[in-house]
Amino acid sequence: MLKRKFIVLYATTFSGLFLNNFAEATVLNNSYKEVIDHVWQIVYRDFLDSSGKFQKSNWINLRKEVLSKTYSDSNEAYDAIRDMLSNLDDSYTRFLEPSEFSQMKIDTSGELTGVGIQIVKDKESDSIIIVSPVEGTPAYEAGIKAKDKILSIDNVSTKGMDIENAVKLIRGQRGTKVKLEILRDTKSFFKILLREKIEIKSVFSKVNQTKKGLLVGYVRIKQFNANASKETKEAIKNLETKKVAGYVLDLRSNPGGLLESSIDISRHFINKGVIVSTLTKDGLKETKRGNGQALTKKPLVVLVNEGSASASEIVSGAIKDNKRGKLVGKKTFGKGLVQSIRTLVDGSGLTVTVAKYLTPNGTDINKSGIVPDIEVRMNINPIRQSQVGTRKDNQYRAGEKELVNMINRKNQVSQFVPNSSNLEAFLKINKEDKVFLLN
């Protein structure tokens, strides 16, 4: 049993939620076969097959095959592991060499390197797909978007390339450049990006004022790292002192992060009710709920788009299913699988799919995403970063409009006092607003 459990998202190059056990690796003078067998045992014991193609009998036969061979160095053993994992038909179960695994731990701590993109291998199209650029990074500033496909890296075709090799080519020394060939819809183009070390500030907040003078608390969460819940809590408390009438929570292009962070942030808005459930291959279900300590009960709108993934979808699903607020924007990415990160005997690592998560209504959103209550496209013409979360931002503008409607409806109801003269007005409001009554 794991002594410590966290769910994290590898925010630079890999989409997904991870069950993180960063117990210190014991480096032993074992044969290369021990590392191979360690990987095999983990998959045999814990792997959750989301495709329905995994057969344990084939996996058992594969063990005999790989352990019957001789490996002269770690490269041969690592190649054998990757070949073995390719049989799973699961792009999220993958092997990390010691240097890659060490870098992952740095990345999940909130300090990113590279160009600031998150990628995943799509088995069906054999493509390297960008889940989301991280805001404020070279990729974001260059206009890279969620769902873009990477056709080549420094003129090396990505056809048939695995995630590990793509990561190696994209990463490099700070200050150097990398050329990416991007396919967007039917058009391809090149982008030259400068590699940087990037520190992500998780939360940004401000007070916006509507045309009629209503104060709106705007909170943008860029990633669910270890500090996000604390920063969000501080932002809400500060906005409450400003007497805001409601909130717009912006989760657009947020690739995810720590599960506990997403649960805690959900609890800032949801007082009671289910937030998320995880389901293992053995049918074991763990459910997280509100703890009765919500920081605000004021009306809430959540902005989402195609780059809202993993932990972002947990918060969005919790808000929507609990009818705590409205979702505005575009359908989310659709990442509902949980990966466990395991340290192997030689300091390398393995991410293996071990569970899936369900929204409070029991919905499995993997690959399908979450459809917003109000669908709104982003601006046809790109806006500046300073204009995000303002009325020049189409999705924000639609979200603010819906929030104002929610605030007005709430104020109308709060004006009703039983046995008072406004009973007639209250009945008239509810007669005319049938949708509100049904909710």
C-alpha positions in Angstrom: 0.0 0.0 0.0 1.3 3.5 -0.9 2.3 5.6 2.1 1.5 8.8 0.3 -1.0 9.4 -2.5 -1.2 12.4 -4.7 -2.7 12.9 -8.2 -0.7 15.1 -10.4 -0.5 16.2 -14.0 2.8 16.3 -16.0 2.1 19.8 -17.2 4.8 20.3 -19.9 4.5 17.2 -22.1 1.9 14.8 -20.9 -1.8 15.0 -20.3 -3.3 13.0 -17.4 -3.9 12.6 -13.8 -1.2 10.6 -11.9 -1.2 8.8 -8.6 2.2 9.9 -7.4 4.4 7.8 -5.2 7.8 9.5 -5.2 9.3 7.2 -2.7 13.1 7.3 -3.0 14.3 4.8 -5.5 16.6 2.0 -4.3 19.4 1.7 -6.9 20.7 -1.8 -7.0 23.2 -3.7 -9.0 20.5 -5.8 -10.6 20.4 -7.2 -14.0 18.5 -5.3 -16.7 15.9 -8.0 -16.7 14.9 -7.0 -13.1 13.8 -3.6 -14.4 11.9 -5.2 -17.2 10.2 -7.6 -14.9 9.4 -4.8 -12.4 7.5 -3.0 -15.2 5.8 -6.2 -16.2 4.6 -6.9 -12.6 3.2 -3.4 -12.2 1.2 -3.6 -15.4 0.0 -7.2 -14.6 -1.2 -6.1 -11.1 -2.6 -2.6 -11.6 -3.2 -1.8 -15.3 -6.7 -0.5 -16.1 -7.5 -1.3 -19.7 -9.6 1.5 -21.2 -9.6 0.0 -24.7 -10.8 -3.5 -23.9 -8.0 -5.1 -25.8 -5.7 -6.1 -23.0 -5.5 -9.9 -22.3 -3.6 -11.2 -19.4 -2.8 -14.5 -21.2 -0.9 -12.5 -23.9 0.8 -10.4 -21.2 2.0 -13.6 -19.5 3.4 -15.0 -22.7 5.1 -11.7 -23.4 6.9 -11.9 -20.1 8.5 -15.3 -21.1 9.6 -13.8 -24.4 11.3 -10.6 -23.0 13.0 -12.4 -20.1 14.4 -15.1 -22.4 16.6 -12.6 -24.1 19.9 -11.2 -23.1 20.4 -7.4 -22.7 23.9 -6.0 -22.9 23.1 -2.4 -21.7 20.3 -0.3 -20.4 19.4 1.1 -23.8 18.5 -2.4 -25.0 16.5 -3.1 -21.8 14.7 0.2 -22.1 13.8 -0.4 -25.8 12.4 -3.8 -24.7 10.2 -2.1 -22.1 8.9 0.4 -24.6 8.1 -2.4 -27.1 6.4 -4.3 -24.3 4.2 -1.4 -23.3 3.3 -0.7 -26.9 1.2 -3.9 -26.8 -1.2 -2.2 -24.2 -2.7 0.3 -26.7 -2.6 2.9 -24.0 -0.7 6.2 -24.8 -0.7 7.2 -21.1 1.2 4.1 -19.9 4.8 4.8 -20.6 8.4 4.3 -19.5 10.7 7.1 -18.4 14.5 6.8 -18.3 16.2 8.0 -15.1 16.9 11.5 -16.5 13.4 11.8 -17.8 11.9 10.7 -14.6 14.0 13.1 -12.6 12.9 15.9 -15.0 9.3 14.9 -14.5 9.6 15.3 -10.7 11.0 18.8 -11.3 8.1 19.6 -13.7 5.4 18.5 -11.4 6.8 20.6 -8.6 5.7 23.7 -10.6 8.9 24.6 -12.4 8.7 24.0 -16.1 11.4 23.8 -18.8 11.2 23.8 -22.5 8.7 25.7 -24.6 5.6 25.2 -22.5 3.5 22.7 -24.3 1.7 19.6 -23.2 1.6 16.7 -25.7 0.0 13.3 -26.0 0.4 10.5 -28.5 -2.9 9.7 -30.3 -2.8 6.0 -31.2 -5.6 6.2 -33.8 -4.0 8.9 -35.9 -0.4 8.1 -34.9 0.0 11.8 -34.2 1.7 13.9 -31.5 -1.1 16.2 -30.4 -0.8 19.4 -28.3 -3.2 19.2 -25.3 -2.6 22.8 -24.3 0.1 25.5 -24.3 0.9 26.9 -20.9 0.0 30.5 -20.6 2.8 33.0 -20.6 5.3 30.5 -22.3 7.0 30.7 -25.7 4.4 28.3 -27.1 1.5 30.3 -25.8 2.9 33.6 -27.1 3.6 32.1 -30.5 -0.1 31.2 -30.8 0.1 27.4 -30.4 -3.4 26.0 -29.7 -5.0 22.9 -28.1 -5.5 20.1 -30.7 -2.7 21.3 -32.9 -0.7 18.4 -34.3 3.1 18.4 -34.4 4.2 17.1 -37.8 8.0 17.5 -37.3 10.5 18.7 -34.8 13.6 20.4 -36.2 12.8 18.8 -39.5 12.5 15.3 -38.0 9.1 13.8 -38.9 7.0 12.7 -35.9 5.3 9.9 -37.8 5.7 6.8 -35.7 7.6 8.8 -33.0 6.9 8.0 -29.4 6.4 10.5 -26.6 9.8 10.0 -25.2 11.7 10.9 -28.4 9.4 13.8 -29.1 10.2 15.2 -25.6 13.9 14.7 -26.2 13.8 16.7 -29.4 11.6 19.5 -28.0 13.6 20.0 -24.9 17.1 21.4 -24.8 19.3 24.0 -23.2 17.7 27.2 -22.1 18.2 29.9 -24.8 18.3 27.5 -27.7 15.6 27.3 -30.4 13.4 24.5 -31.7 11.4 24.4 -34.9 8.0 22.8 -34.9 5.9 22.0 -37.9 2.3 22.4 -36.9 -0.9 21.1 -38.5 -4.1 23.0 -37.6 -7.2 21.8 -39.3 -5.9 21.3 -42.9 -3.1 23.9 -42.9 0.5 23.3 -41.9 3.0 26.0 -40.8 6.3 26.3 -38.9 6.9 27.9 -35.5 10.4 28.6 -34.1 10.3 28.7 -30.3 12.9 29.7 -27.8 13.4 27.2 -25.0 13.1 28.7 -21.5 12.8 27.8 -17.9 9.3 28.8 -16.9 7.8 29.4 -13.5 4.0 29.3 -13.4 2.0 31.4 -11.1 -1.1 29.4 -10.6 -3.8 31.9 -9.8 -4.6 35.4 -11.1 -7.6 37.4 -9.8 -9.2 40.8 -10.1 -12.5 42.7 -9.8 -14.3 43.4 -13.0 -17.2 45.9 -13.2 -20.2 45.4 -15.5 -21.7 48.2 -17.5 -24.4 48.6 -14.8 -21.7 48.8 -12.0 -22.0 45.2 -10.7 -18.8 43.9 -9.3 -17.6 40.5 -10.6 -14.8 38.4 -9.0 -12.6 37.1 -11.8 -10.3 34.1 -10.9 -8.1 32.5 -13.5 -6.3 29.2 -12.5 -3.6 28.3 -14.9 -2.5 25.0 -13.3 -3.5 22.9 -10.3 -0.1 22.8 -8.7 0.7 22.5 -5.0 0.0 26.2 -4.3 -3.1 26.6 -6.4 -5.7 25.8 -3.7 -4.0 28.2 -1.2 -3.7 30.9 -3.8 -7.4 30.5 -4.8 -8.5 30.6 -1.2 -6.6 33.9 -0.7 -8.1 35.3 -3.9 -11.7 34.5 -2.9 -11.2 35.9 0.6 -9.8 39.1 -0.9 -12.6 39.4 -3.5 -15.2 38.8 -0.8 -13.9 41.9 1.0 -14.5 43.8 -2.2 -18.2 42.9 -2.1 -18.3 41.1 -5.4 -21.8 39.9 -6.4 -20.6 36.7 -8.1 -17.6 34.9 -9.7 -16.2 33.9 -13.1 -13.7 31.0 -12.7 -11.5 30.8 -15.7 -10.1 27.3 -16.4 -9.5 27.7 -20.1 -6.2 26.1 -21.4 -5.6 24.7 -17.9 -4.0 21.3 -18.5 -4.6 20.0 -14.9 -2.5 19.3 -11.9 -2.8 17.8 -8.5 -6.0 16.0 -7.7 -6.0 17.1 -4.1 -5.7 20.7 -5.4 -8.7 20.3 -7.7 -10.7 18.8 -4.9 -9.8 21.5 -2.4 -10.6 24.2 -5.0 -13.9 22.6 -5.7 -14.6 22.7 -2.0 -14.0 26.4 -2.0 -17.2 26.7 -4.1 -19.2 23.5 -3.3 -20.3 23.1 0.3 -21.7 19.6 0.1 -22.1 16.9 -2.5 -19.9 14.6 -4.5 -16.9 16.2 -6.2 -15.3 13.2 -8.0 -15.0 9.4 -7.8 -12.2 7.2 -9.0 -12.8 3.6 -10.1 -10.1 1.0 -10.4 -9.9 -2.1 -12.6 -11.1 -4.2 -9.6 -14.2 -2.0 -9.2 -12.9 -0.2 -6.1 -14.5 3.2 -5.9 -13.3 6.2 -3.9 -15.5 9.2 -3.6 -14.5 12.8 -2.6 -17.1 15.2 -1.3 -17.6 18.7 -0.2 -16.6 19.3 3.5 -19.1 21.9 4.4 -16.6 24.7 4.4 -17.2 26.5 1.1 -15.8 30.1 1.0 -18.7 31.5 -1.0 -22.2 30.7 -2.1 -22.5 33.5 -4.6 -23.4 32.8 -8.3 -20.6 31.2 -10.3 -19.7 30.8 -14.0 -16.8 28.6 -15.2 -15.1 29.3 -18.5 -13.7 26.2 -20.3 -12.3 25.3 -23.7 -10.6 22.5 -25.6 -7.5 22.9 -23.5 -9.2 22.4 -20.2 -8.1 18.9 -19.2 -7.8 16.5 -16.3 -8.1 18.3 -13.0 -9.8 21.2 -14.8 -12.5 18.7 -15.9 -12.8 17.5 -12.3 -13.7 21.0 -11.1 -15.9 21.7 -14.1 -17.7 18.4 -13.8 -18.3 19.0 -10.0 -19.6 22.5 -10.6 -21.9 21.4 -13.4 -23.3 18.2 -11.9 -23.9 19.8 -8.5 -25.7 22.6 -10.3 -23.4 25.0 -8.4 -22.8 27.1 -11.5 -22.9 27.3 -15.3 -20.2 26.3 -17.7 -19.5 28.6 -20.6 -17.1 28.1 -23.6 -16.2 25.0 -25.6 -16.2 21.3 -24.9 -13.3 20.3 -22.7 -10.4 18.0 -23.8 -11.7 14.7 -22.4 -9.0 13.1 -20.1 -10.6 10.8 -17.5 -7.9 8.3 -16.8 -5.6 8.1 -13.8 -2.0 7.2 -14.1 0.2 5.9 -11.2 3.8 7.0 -11.2 6.1 4.2 -10.0 9.8 4.5 -9.3 11.7 1.5 -10.7 14.7 -0.2 -9.1 17.3 1.6 -11.2 15.8 5.1 -10.8 13.8 5.1 -14.0 10.0 5.5 -13.8 6.7 4.2 -15.1 3.4 5.8 -15.6 0.6 3.2 -15.7 -3.1 3.7 -16.1 -4.7 2.4 -12.9 -8.2 4.0 -12.7 -10.7 6.3 -14.3 -12.5 9.2 -12.7 -16.2 9.9 -12.8 -18.0 13.2 -12.4 -20.6 13.4 -9.6 -23.3 12.1 -11.9 -21.2 9.1 -12.7 -20.2 10.3 -16.1 -17.0 9.0 -17.7 -15.7 11.9 -19.7 -12.6 10.2 -21.2 -12.3 11.2 -24.9 -15.8 12.8 -24.8 -15.1 15.8 -22.6 -17.6 18.0 -20.8 -20.1 20.0 -22.9 -20.6 23.5 -21.5 -24.1 24.8 -20.6 -23.6 27.7 -23.0 -21.3 27.1 -26.0 -19.3 30.1 -27.1 -16.4 30.3 -29.5 -13.3 32.2 -28.7 -12.6 35.4 -30.7 -12.0 34.8 -34.4 -9.2 37.3 -34.3 -6.6 36.6 -31.5 -6.7 38.9 -28.5 -3.8 40.1 -26.5 -3.0 38.4 -23.2 -4.0 41.5 -21.4 -7.5 41.3 -22.9 -8.2 37.8 -21.6 -10.9 38.1 -18.9 -12.2 41.4 -20.3 -15.2 42.3 -22.5 -12.9 42.0 -25.6 -12.8 38.3 -24.7 -15.9 36.7 -26.3 -16.2 33.8 -23.9 -15.7 36.0 -20.8 -18.3 38.4 -22.1 -20.8 35.6 -22.5 -19.9 34.3 -19.1 -20.3 37.7 -17.5 -23.7 38.1 -19.2 -24.9 34.7 -17.8 -23.5 35.6 -14.4 -25.5 38.8 -14.3 -28.7 36.9 -15.2 -28.0 34.5 -12.3 -27.4 37.3 -9.9 -30.6 39.0 -10.9 -32.6 35.9 -10.5 -31.1 35.3 -7.1 -31.8 38.9 -6.0 -35.5 38.5 -7.2 -35.9 35.4 -5.0 -34.2 37.0 -2.0 -36.7 39.9 -2.1 -39.6 37.5 -1.2 -40.7 37.6 2.4 -43.5 35.2 3.4 -46.8 36.9 4.5 -45.6 40.2 3.1 -46.9 42.6 0.5 -44.4 41.3 -2.1 -46.0 37.9 -2.3 -47.9 38.9 -5.5 -44.7 40.1 -7.1 -42.9 36.9 -6.1 -45.6 34.7 -7.7 -45.5 36.8 -10.8 -41.7 36.4 -11.1 -41.9 32.6 -10.8 -44.8 32.3 -13.1 -42.9 34.0 -15.9 -39.6 32.3 -15.2 -40.5 28.6 -15.6 -37.0 27.5 -16.3 -35.8 28.9 -13.1 -38.5 27.2 -11.1 -37.6 23.8 -12.7 -34.0 24.3 -11.6 
